[in-house]
Amino acid sequence: MKRRCLLSVLLLSLVFLWGCGLELNSRMELNKDFSGHRIMTCTVSSADLSRYFSGSKKDLDKVIRDACPKALVYKQTSDNDNTIYTFRLDYSSKKDYKKKVESLLNFAPEIKYSYSDSPFAKGIRYSENFSTKDLMSWLYTALYEKGYVDQKSVDDLWNLKNTEFTFAGKKYDTDDKINIDEMDYVPISSIDIKTKETAGMKLTRTISIRLPKETLEKHASAVNSYFSGSSYKKTWKNEKDGKTLVISFTKDNFSDLCAVTRKVLHTSDTGGTYRVETKSGSPFEFQLDFEETLDFKNFADESGKVPVTYTYTANDSFSDSGEQTVIDEKVSKKKVNFSSSFAQPVRKYEVAEVYKNKNDIRRNFTFLFSSVCNKRELTKLKESFMGSTITNVSLDKEDDHRLSFQQRGSVKQCDADLRKIWKGTSSSYESKNSIFRGQTSDYTSKFRLHLNNKKTKGTFTFASISKDSSADVTVTADSYQEIKMAQNVADKPVSALLNGDETISSIHKNQITGDSFILHYKGSTSAHYILNILKFLLPLVLLLSAGIFLYIKQNSVVYWLKRLKDKIQELLKR
């Protein structure tokens, strides 16, 4: 009898202990895109208020009102003798949910989520490293700081009664810390992704999914239905232990290629971008930086991963990047970054230059090439030709692409701009004054055009409209031939650089093989200088001669007058 009484007392004590603390319930609703809400309700009775709280209900209301985090929206309702506080957390994505949860916790949250509805993985995996009690710790802290609860009551304050988790309308049983694992898997041997640059600089990608025999025996129809897109081709290849599904497609650029890959992998978390820049000092060479995120959750096994190889092969006709292996491991979701480069060969070019003096030189550049670039890369190429002296940049297409621009300014200004465009290109000017030769000018331009074609053909025409009385013009290159031209007659490229009242003093034209050549111009004003000296000295010489003549004449007259005087005096004495 005593034992029964003792047992009854123990049971009543357990019931009392089980029911201790403020009643806390949690309900989380999650959609496939990770939007949803989490609602936490805290029920406080009059007995709870007197047992765990040293203040009044008004004090509790004020603490909640003042301390409630921005991530939560709360409301207060009453039910008989109970006051119910409802806290709601809304979120639009996993990132949004994690950010808001982190503001409620005293530690970093870990949230793992995976959902798939493919023939290879079907179901949901979801887990958190925190409970609803942890999400309400802010309230205990606020009550403790105000002195309404003591440190001993931290473990007794909450009675977590129920935690509900609903995904896409379906309810799942879970513990205090949500942990759901209801994923069914069908084995995949491996996934191989190969990307290659074509001769026309397009991008071809093949995604090979190797499937074991047991998977095909049970799920062949589902697999065929799963990969039924119209943006790619699908073929099957027999293997010893099963088959390989080969999916292939070709696109003009990397972004479009990644968009099709997203359809193949059936996930919105897959995508890619690339950045293109022209190389410094060589505008017809391009640097490409790629970034792609690949999500394989629809193909993963129990570990959440699948064996993947990922390679990128550049076109060796225009690039020396070769093949790059970017992924070779088991992955679930992977962000990859890699780079490649290629060169645009130029078939033909034409450079015309008009020289007036050190403060006025004018140039016209034209380049013809069969493009291996896409629109974005051509735009970057055009943008490379810029500077204070550069105008009229144009890029158009007939049979070939044609890039042209003009340059006008002083030797120093043009040199500064062209150095930025082509490494190794330079211009210099030097002048000297001589008593006998007057002013001499020494002008040199070195052109290093980096056209990625050793056999490129070019034409360089140089015309002088300077006031130099004499000039010596030389053009040197590894392979060149001078073309005879009628002097003082401008061809079309030079005419475009002349003003209406200007005349040509000399013109020179050269046919060049290769993309490098040097111009050397040496001018002198000696003839003008001598003429000016003569114009100044001749009057002086004439004046001096006249003076000497008059002086001589004057002395002669005085001598004869003196003799005449002497003769007259001699006659008078007789």
Order of alpha helices (4+ residues) and beta strands (2+ residues): alpha-beta-beta-alpha-alpha-beta-beta-alpha-beta-beta-alpha-alpha-beta-beta-beta-beta-beta-alpha-beta-beta-alpha-beta-beta-beta-beta-beta-beta-beta-alpha-beta-beta-alpha-beta-beta-beta-beta-alpha-beta-alpha
